[in-house]
Amino acid sequence: MDKMTKVGILGAAALIGAGLAALSEERIREFVKEKVDTGTLSKEEGKMLVEDLVNETKKQRLNLEKNVVEKIRATVLKADKELSDLEDRIDELKIQGLEAELEKMKSLRKTAK
């Protein structure tokens, strides 16, 4: 996997996290506004609740993003290692094939003499 693809995957994960946080913040504000409008909470309580919930949501989002990025990073590293191992195995098989072909040519040469 090339570096641009890796960066693209990590960037997409970050954008997804940011989108989820924005959506959550909007819903928090709507919920608290309803509570303030119905008189369940005062404006000051609502403001404090929004701040607390938004801050907590941001912390959780950052933790989620960190975990997602780490999982993606680990997966990419594993895939790179597996790809490298496969390339090494392919090289081994090519060498073995070439050695077998050389032995075949040598034996044909001996029988032709």
Backbone hydrogen bonds in HBPLUS format (Angstrom, degrees):
<---DONOR---> <-ACCEPTOR-->    atom                        ^
c    i                          cat <-CA-CA->   ^        H-A-AA   ^      H-
h    n   atom  resd res      DA  || num        DHA   H-A  angle D-A-AA Bond
n    s   type  num  typ     dist DA aas  dist angle  dist       angle   num
A0006-LYS N   A0002-ASP O   3.11 MM   4  6.46 159.6  2.15 152.7 158.9     1
A0007-VAL N   A0003-LYS O   2.86 MM   4  6.10 164.4  1.89 155.8 159.7     2
A0008-GLY N   A0004-MET O   2.90 MM   4  6.03 152.8  1.97 142.6 150.5     3
A0009-ILE N   A0005-THR O   2.97 MM   4  6.25 154.1  2.04 149.9 155.8     4
A0010-LEU N   A0006-LYS O   3.02 MM   4  6.30 167.2  2.04 155.1 158.1     5
A0011-GLY N   A0007-VAL O   2.85 MM   4  5.99 156.8  1.90 148.6 155.6     6
A0012-ALA N   A0008-GLY O   2.94 MM   4  6.09 153.2  2.02 143.5 150.6     7
A0013-ALA N   A0009-ILE O   3.03 MM   4  6.31 155.0  2.09 148.1 154.6     8
A0014-ALA N   A0010-LEU O   3.07 MM   4  6.37 155.0  2.14 145.9 152.2     9
A0015-LEU N   A0011-GLY O   2.94 MM   4  6.20 157.1  1.99 149.4 155.7    10
A0016-ILE N   A0012-ALA O   2.93 MM   4  6.13 155.9  1.99 149.5 155.8    11
A0017-GLY N   A0013-ALA O   3.07 MM   4  6.31 160.3  2.11 145.7 150.8    12
A0018-ALA N   A0014-ALA O   2.95 MM   4  6.23 157.6  2.00 148.9 155.0    13
A0019-GLY N   A0015-LEU O   2.88 MM   4  6.06 156.6  1.93 148.3 154.7    14
A0020-LEU N   A0016-ILE O   2.94 MM   4  6.19 158.1  1.99 151.6 157.1    15
A0021-ALA N   A0017-GLY O   3.02 MM   4  6.24 153.5  2.09 145.7 153.0    16
A0022-ALA N   A0018-ALA O   3.02 MM   4  6.25 159.1  2.06 148.7 153.7    17
A0023-LEU N   A0019-GLY O   3.03 MM   4  6.21 160.6  2.07 147.7 153.1    18
A0024-SER N   A0020-LEU O   2.92 MM   4  6.09 159.9  1.96 146.8 152.6    19
A0025-GLU N   A0021-ALA O   2.88 MM   4  6.08 162.0  1.91 152.2 156.8    20
A0026-GLU N   A0022-ALA O   3.06 MM   4  6.25 159.6  2.10 147.5 152.6    21
A0027-ARG N   A0023-LEU O   3.06 MM   4  6.33 159.8  2.10 149.4 154.9    22
A0028-ILE N   A0024-SER O   2.84 MM   4  6.09 155.4  1.90 152.4 159.8    23
A0029-ARG N   A0025-GLU O   3.00 MM   4  6.22 166.6  2.02 151.3 154.1    24
A0030-GLU N   A0026-GLU O   2.98 MM   4  6.25 157.5  2.04 147.7 154.1    25
A0031-PHE N   A0027-ARG O   2.90 MM   4  6.04 165.1  1.92 151.4 155.3    26
A0032-VAL N   A0028-ILE O   2.91 MM   4  6.14 171.7  1.92 160.2 161.8    27
A0033-LYS N   A0029-ARG O   2.89 MM   4  5.95 154.3  1.95 143.7 151.6    28
A0034-GLU N   A0030-GLU O   2.99 MM   4  6.25 155.2  2.05 147.9 153.9    29
A0035-LYS N   A0031-PHE O   3.12 MM   4  6.50 155.3  2.19 146.4 153.0    30
A0036-VAL N   A0032-VAL O   2.87 MM   4  6.17 152.5  1.94 151.6 159.4    31
A0037-ASP N   A0033-LYS O   2.76 MM   4  5.94 161.8  1.79 152.9 158.4    32
A0038-THR N   A0034-GLU O   2.92 MM   4  6.12 147.2  2.03 146.7 154.9    33
A0040-THR N   A0035-LYS O   2.84 MM   5  5.04 125.4  2.14 158.5 162.9    34
A0041-LEU N   A0035-LYS O   3.20 MM   6  5.59 152.5  2.28 118.7 117.8    35
A0039-GLY N   A0036-VAL O   3.09 MM   3  5.02 147.3  2.20  97.5 107.5    36
A0046-GLY N   A0042-SER O   2.81 MM   4  6.00 157.8  1.86 151.4 158.4    37
A0047-LYS N   A0043-LYS O   2.84 MM   4  6.06 155.2  1.90 147.6 154.2    38
A0048-MET N   A0044-GLU O   2.99 MM   4  6.26 163.4  2.02 150.7 154.6    39
A0049-LEU N   A0045-GLU O   2.81 MM   4  5.99 157.8  1.86 148.6 155.5    40
A0050-VAL N   A0046-GLY O   2.86 MM   4  6.06 162.1  1.90 151.3 155.8    41
A0051-GLU N   A0047-LYS O   3.03 MM   4  6.29 167.0  2.05 149.7 153.0    42
A0052-ASP N   A0048-MET O   2.91 MM   4  6.13 166.8  1.93 152.5 156.1    43
A0053-LEU N   A0049-LEU O   2.83 MM   4  5.98 171.8  1.84 156.8 159.4    44
A0054-VAL N   A0050-VAL O   2.79 MM   4  5.83 163.1  1.81 154.9 160.3    45
A0055-ASN N   A0051-GLU O   2.90 MM   4  5.98 162.7  1.93 148.1 153.4    46
A0056-GLU N   A0052-ASP O   2.94 MM   4  6.13 160.4  1.98 148.1 153.9    47
A0057-THR N   A0053-LEU O   2.84 MM   4  5.98 156.8  1.89 146.0 152.9    48
A0058-LYS N   A0054-VAL O   2.86 MM   4  6.11 156.3  1.92 149.5 155.8    49
A0059-LYS N   A0055-ASN O   2.97 MM   4  6.26 157.5  2.02 148.6 154.4    50
A0060-GLN N   A0056-GLU O   2.94 MM   4  6.20 164.6  1.96 152.1 156.2    51
A0061-ARG N   A0057-THR O   2.79 MM   4  5.99 155.6  1.85 149.1 156.6    52
A0062-LEU N   A0058-LYS O   2.88 MM   4  6.08 162.2  1.92 150.7 155.0    53
A0063-ASN N   A0059-LYS O   2.97 MM   4  6.25 158.0  2.02 149.2 155.3    54
A0064-LEU N   A0060-GLN O   2.84 MM   4  6.06 157.1  1.89 148.0 154.8    55
A0065-GLU N   A0061-ARG O   2.76 MM   4  6.00 167.2  1.77 157.4 160.6    56
A0066-LYS N   A0062-LEU O   2.87 MM   4  6.01 161.6  1.90 146.5 152.1    57
A0067-ASN N   A0063-ASN O   2.91 MM   4  6.14 159.5  1.96 147.5 152.9    58
A0068-VAL N   A0064-LEU O   2.80 MM   4  6.05 162.4  1.83 156.9 162.1    59
A0069-VAL N   A0065-GLU O   2.81 MM   4  5.95 170.8  1.81 156.8 159.6    60
A0070-GLU N   A0066-LYS O   2.94 MM   4  6.06 157.6  1.99 144.6 151.4    61
A0071-LYS N   A0067-ASN O   2.89 MM   4  6.09 156.9  1.94 147.2 153.5    62
A0072-ILE N   A0068-VAL O   2.85 MM   4  6.10 162.8  1.88 154.3 159.2    63
A0073-ARG N   A0069-VAL O   2.80 MM   4  5.95 161.1  1.83 149.1 155.0    64
A0074-ALA N   A0070-GLU O   2.88 MM   4  6.07 161.0  1.91 148.3 153.1    65
A0075-THR N   A0071-LYS O   2.91 MM   4  6.11 155.5  1.97 146.2 153.3    66
A0076-VAL N   A0072-ILE O   2.82 MM   4  6.06 158.8  1.86 153.9 159.7    67
A0077-LEU N   A0073-ARG O   2.90 MM   4  6.13 162.8  1.93 151.8 156.6    68
A0078-LYS N   A0074-ALA O   2.94 MM   4  6.11 156.6  1.99 144.2 150.8    69
A0079-ALA N   A0075-THR O   2.85 MM   4  6.06 159.0  1.89 147.8 154.0    70
A0080-ASP N   A0076-VAL O   2.81 MM   4  6.04 157.7  1.86 151.6 157.8    71
A0081-LYS N   A0077-LEU O   2.96 MM   4  6.19 156.6  2.01 146.2 152.2    72
A0082-GLU N   A0078-LYS O   2.87 MM   4  6.14 163.1  1.89 152.9 157.6    73
A0083-LEU N   A0079-ALA O   2.85 MM   4  6.00 155.8  1.91 148.2 155.2    74
A0084-SER N   A0080-ASP O   2.90 MM   4  6.10 157.3  1.95 146.4 152.7    75
A0085-ASP N   A0081-LYS O   2.88 MM   4  6.15 158.0  1.93 150.3 156.4    76
A0086-LEU N   A0082-GLU O   2.89 MM   4  6.14 153.8  1.96 145.4 152.6    77
A0087-GLU N   A0083-LEU O   2.86 MM   4  6.13 156.8  1.92 149.8 156.4    78
A0088-ASP N   A0084-SER O   2.94 MM   4  6.21 156.6  1.99 148.2 154.4    79
A0089-ARG N   A0085-ASP O   2.92 MM   4  6.18 155.0  1.99 145.4 152.5    80
A0090-ILE N   A0086-LEU O   2.82 MM   4  6.07 156.8  1.87 151.5 157.8    81
A0091-ASP N   A0087-GLU O   2.95 MM   4  6.18 158.9  2.00 147.4 153.1    82
A0092-GLU N   A0088-ASP O   2.95 MM   4  6.24 155.6  2.01 147.1 153.8    83
A0093-LEU N   A0089-ARG O   2.93 MM   4  6.21 160.1  1.97 150.1 155.1    84
A0094-LYS N   A0090-ILE O   2.88 MM   4  6.15 153.7  1.95 150.4 157.9    85
A0095-ILE N   A0091-ASP O   2.93 MM   4  6.17 161.9  1.96 151.1 155.9    86
A0096-GLN N   A0092-GLU O   2.84 MM   4  6.12 163.6  1.87 152.9 157.7    87
A0097-GLY N   A0093-LEU O   2.85 MM   4  6.00 154.3  1.91 143.8 151.2    88
A0098-LEU N   A0094-LYS O   2.83 MM   4  6.09 157.3  1.88 151.0 157.2    89
A0099-GLU N   A0095-ILE O   2.81 MM   4  6.04 157.6  1.86 153.1 159.7    90
A0100-ALA N   A0096-GLN O   2.91 MM   4  6.08 157.0  1.96 145.9 152.2    91
A0101-GLU N   A0097-GLY O   2.93 MM   4  6.12 155.2  1.99 144.0 151.1    92
A0102-LEU N   A0098-LEU O   2.88 MM   4  6.10 152.9  1.96 145.3 152.7    93
A0103-GLU N   A0099-GLU O   2.93 MM   4  6.19 159.1  1.98 149.6 154.8    94
A0104-LYS N   A0100-ALA O   2.94 MM   4  6.13 152.6  2.02 144.8 152.7    95
A0105-MET N   A0101-GLU O   2.92 MM   4  6.18 153.8  1.99 145.4 152.5    96
A0106-LYS N   A0102-LEU O   2.86 MM   4  6.13 154.4  1.92 148.6 156.1    97
A0107-SER N   A0103-GLU O   2.90 MM   4  6.14 158.3  1.95 147.6 153.1    98
A0108-LEU N   A0104-LYS O   2.93 MM   4  6.18 151.9  2.01 145.3 153.3    99
A0109-ARG N   A0105-MET O   2.90 MM   4  6.04 149.4  1.99 143.0 151.8   100
A0110-LYS N   A0106-LYS O   2.96 MM   4  6.26 151.1  2.04 146.1 153.4   101
A0111-THR N   A0107-SER O   3.07 MM   4  6.29 155.5  2.13 143.3 149.4   102
A0112-ALA N   A0108-LEU O   2.94 MM   4  6.07 134.1  2.16 138.2 150.6   103
